[in-house]
């Protein structure tokens, strides 16, 4: 459907992603979390933030209600992704 292009690379391709509604959360190999809004033929980057130290940050993510659960080789993290 869409491509990030050559100018936007997200690690070496090992980072997980998860889709919830029209949002996609992507974790790159360095522990940066990206939030995209997905539309018909495009994905728009909404924000990004360094979340983990990026030590083997490739484990699968899960969404439970308003919480995003993720891990790397040493940490387990639960983020509130619900609306304020």
N, C-alpha and C positions, 0 to 999 in steps of 0.2 A: 504494500500500500504506500509506504513512504520510506525514505532513506535519510540518515543523518548527514550524509555527504562527507567529503574528504576533510572539511574544516572542523567537523565535530566528531571526535572519536571518544569512545567510552571504554578505555582500558584495552585489555587484550581479548575481550569477548567472554570472559569467565564470570562477570558480574551478573547477578540475578535481576529479574524484573518481575513486576506483578501489575495487573490491570484491575482497577476498581471503577466501574462506571465509565466516565470519559477521561479518567486520570490514569497515568502510568507512572509507577515509581521504578527507578532504575538505580542500582548500586554498582558503581564501577570498582575496578580492582584496587583502587587507592582509598576506598571507603567514603567516596563522595556520593551523596544521594541526590538524584535529579527527579524533579516532578514535571511531567509533561501533561498538557491538555491535548487529548486526541480528538481530531475532527475527521471529516470524510477522507480527505487525501493528504492530511498534514498532521504533524505533531508539533506543538509549540511548547518550548521550554518555559516553564513558569518560574521555577527557582531551583537553586542547587545549594547544598551545604555539606561541609565536611562532617561526617557523623562518626565514623570509626577510623582507627589508625590505619586500616587497610592491610592488616596482616591476614592474607588469604580470605578476603571478604567476598566469598563466592557462594556461601550457603543460601539455600532458598529462603524467600521471605514469605510471610503469611499476614493476612488481614483478618482481624477478629473484631467486628463492630467498628469502633472508631480508633482501633489500635493497629499499628504496623509493627510486626515482630521481625527482627533480623539478627544476624550473628556474623562474627568473623571467627578466626581460629581461637581467640581468647575471650571474647565478650559476647554476651547476649543482651539485646537492647529492645525495649518496647517504647514506641513513640505514639503519642496521642495525635492522630491526624484528623480528628473531628473538628467541626466548626465551633468557633467560640460563641 
